[in-house]
């Protein structure tokens, strides 16, 4: 892993502190989300605020220091579709910290099972998709496109759809590209390095150290069309793969 694993006592203490912090702010957020239940746009922004409280704290608890490259580019092109690689649970918290206000997340329905956090995610107006049911997933994506266009929102998505255990890019799902076709929003690739080494997939082991986040130049989707969608997906993936070395 290139770093020493946190010992069991320290790991337990970090987990307790992190879970307490996440639970506390999740409960506060749940109350606010219920109050503003009719206003999805506001709930999304409240969710973004909660993410900026929870995300950086949990990242620090794992002993991870985040170094950003071209941080300002995350705000240069808005609204946009932000696509990020996925190799660790750490990615979620880094994404929460980095995600700009007014960005709606897209995640798999299993997130709802995470205590407190899953309920906050759902109540925040973010989208949970059922990957096992293609028709429902497409319908959810279409509904999200309408909400995004109506409210001038951005989208944050992990196009691989699942975690890469070795940190290498997996094949991209087509969902983000269909959203781009529908909304014509530009793509902003976000590349996270070495998260799988700091917090390996499917474990609760932490290896303190640094990770790097590269925010790349935006990619216009104004000329994208359905017939060449596979080429567009490949171009985005290749762009990220060249940086993820």
C-alpha positions, -999 to +999 in steps of 0.1 A: +000+000+000+030+023+004+019+034+038+015+019+073-020+007+082-038+024+111-036+001+142-068-014+156-072+009+185-067+040+164-090+026+137-118+019+162-115+054+176-115+070+141-145+050+131-165+060+162-157+097+158-164+096+121-197+077+125-208+101+153-200+131+131-218+117+101-248+106+122-251+140+139-251+161+107-272+135+090-299+139+116-298+177+114-301+174+076-330+149+077-350+174+098-343+202+074-350+181+043-384+171+057-392+207+064-383+216+028-397+184+012-417+202-015-386+221-027-362+197-044-339+225-057-334+238-022-329+203-008-302+196-033-283+227-022-288+218+015-274+184+006-244+200-010-239+220+022-241+189+043-216+172+020-191+200+026-193+194+063-192+156+063-169+150+034-137+169+045-141+156+081-144+120+072-115+123+047-093+137+075-104+110+099-090+084+076-056+102+077-059+113+041-046+147+028-061+158-005-040+178-030-060+195-058-048+203-092-066+231-111-092+234-083-108+265-098-119+245-129-146+229-108-164+263-108-154+276-142-180+257-161-215+256-145-238+240-149-220+208-160-218+171-157-189+161-134-176+126-139-153+110-114-135+077-112-144+053-084-120+030-065-128+035-028-154+046-003-131+076+001-142+088-034-177+095-021-164+118+007-139+136-016-167+141-041-190+155-014-164+180-004-156+190-040-191+190-055-203+225-062-236+239-050-265+231-073-251+197-084-273+166-082-257+133-075-264+100-092-258+068-073-269+032-071-300+024-050-278+004-025-267+037-010-300+040+008-289+011+031-261+031+046-273+042+081-283+079+082-262+088+052-284+069+027-316+086+039-300+120+037-288+113+002-323+103-009-340+132+009-315+156-006-331+151-040-302+132-055-310+103-078-309+066-068-310+042-098-318+005-099-291-009-121-308-043-122-339-028-139-329-011-172-363+005-179-366+020-144-330+033-147-337+050-180-369+065-167-351+079-136-324+094-159-351+110-181-367+125-150-334+138-137-327+155-171-360+174-168-352+185-133-317+196-143-329+216-172-358+232-153-337+242-123-303+249-140-286+222-120-253+203-125-249+165-122-222+146-103-218+109-114-194+080-112-196+065-147-179+032-139-210+023-118-189+003-093-155+005-076-122-005-092-102-025-067-069-018-083-075+019-091-076+014-129-105+027-149-133+002-155-156+004-186-180+034-184-217+030-182-237+050-208-259+069-183-237+100-181-236+102-219-274+100-222-277+128-197-252+148-217-273+142-249-304+152-231-291+183-213-263+193-236-243+202-205-205+200-208-185+172-192-159+181-165-137+150-158-124+147-122-096+122-117-088+109-082-054+092-077-046+064-052-078+064-032-077+026-034-044+027-015-056+050+013-089+032+019-091-002+000-124-012-014-147-034+007-126-029+039-124-006+069-086-004+068-071+031+065-036+038+052-028+075+059-012+095+032-018+119+003-041+116-027-043+139-057-073+152-075-070+165-110-099+186-124-095+185-162-107+209-189-144+208-197-155+188-228-183+203-249-212+180-257-231+204-280-222+183-311-228+149-295-255+127-310-270+093-303-254+075-333-219+083-321-225+079-283-200+051-279-172+073-294-180+101-270-179+077-241-145+064-252-132+099-257-141+109-221-127+077-207-095+080-227-090+116-215-093+104-179-071+073-184-042+094-198-041+113-165-047+083-143-012+067-145 
